[in-house]
Amino acid sequence: MKTAISIPDDVFKAAERYARRARKSRSQLYADAVSEYLARHAPDEVTEAMNKVVAELPEPSDPFVAAAARRILERSEW
């Protein structure tokens, strides 16, 4: 999909420099940036995707492993 956007000159110049250093096309840089922005600002979608993956995992058969995982998750900051 092609689109036209307006951005400040200083942002454009910085993006051009970064794209050259990263050996990415301008299009790839902007696509990556928008994808990352959406992932950070649409947490419900990320949570939904993670829940879908977790639902497909088999239940742990070792009670010790299950208890250890539960303790780690309880102590994790979300």
C-alpha positions as CSV (number, residue, x, y, z in Angstrom):
1,M,0.0,0.0,0.0
2,K,1.4,3.4,-0.9
3,T,0.6,6.4,1.2
4,A,1.7,10.0,1.6
5,I,2.4,11.4,5.0
6,S,3.8,14.7,6.4
7,I,6.4,14.7,9.1
8,P,8.7,17.4,10.5
9,D,12.0,17.8,8.6
10,D,14.2,16.9,11.6
11,V,12.3,13.6,12.1
12,F,12.6,12.8,8.3
13,K,16.4,13.5,8.4
14,A,16.9,11.4,11.5
15,A,14.9,8.6,10.0
16,E,16.9,8.8,6.7
17,R,20.2,8.6,8.7
18,Y,19.0,5.7,10.7
19,A,17.7,3.8,7.7
20,R,21.1,4.1,6.0
21,R,22.9,2.9,9.1
22,A,20.5,0.0,9.6
23,R,20.6,-0.8,5.9
24,K,16.8,-0.6,5.6
25,S,14.7,1.0,3.0
26,R,12.7,4.0,4.1
27,S,9.5,2.0,3.6
28,Q,10.8,-0.8,5.8
29,L,11.8,1.6,8.5
30,Y,8.4,3.3,8.6
31,A,6.6,0.0,8.4
32,D,8.6,-1.3,11.4
33,A,8.1,1.9,13.3
34,V,4.3,1.8,12.8
35,S,4.1,-1.9,13.7
36,E,6.1,-1.3,16.9
37,Y,3.9,1.7,17.8
38,L,0.7,-0.3,17.3
39,A,2.0,-3.2,19.4
40,R,2.9,-0.8,22.2
41,H,-0.4,1.1,22.0
42,A,-2.8,-1.7,21.4
43,P,-2.1,-3.9,24.5
44,D,-5.5,-5.6,24.2
45,E,-4.6,-7.0,20.9
46,V,-1.2,-8.2,22.2
47,T,-2.9,-9.8,25.2
48,E,-5.5,-11.5,23.0
49,A,-2.7,-13.0,20.7
50,M,-0.7,-14.2,23.7
51,N,-3.9,-15.8,25.3
52,K,-4.6,-17.6,22.0
53,V,-1.1,-19.1,21.9
54,V,-1.2,-20.0,25.6
55,A,-4.6,-21.7,25.2
56,E,-3.0,-24.0,22.6
57,L,-0.2,-25.1,24.8
58,P,-0.5,-28.4,26.6
59,E,-1.0,-28.3,30.4
60,P,2.3,-29.0,32.3
61,S,2.3,-32.6,33.5
62,D,4.9,-31.9,36.3
63,P,3.2,-30.3,39.3
64,F,6.5,-28.7,40.4
65,V,6.9,-27.0,37.1
66,A,3.4,-25.7,37.2
67,A,3.8,-24.4,40.8
68,A,7.2,-22.7,39.9
69,A,5.7,-21.0,36.8
70,R,2.7,-19.8,38.9
71,R,5.1,-18.3,41.5
72,I,7.2,-16.5,38.9
73,L,4.1,-15.1,37.2
74,E,2.7,-13.9,40.5
75,R,5.9,-12.0,41.3
76,S,6.2,-10.5,37.7
77,E,5.2,-6.9,37.3
78,W,2.7,-6.4,34.5
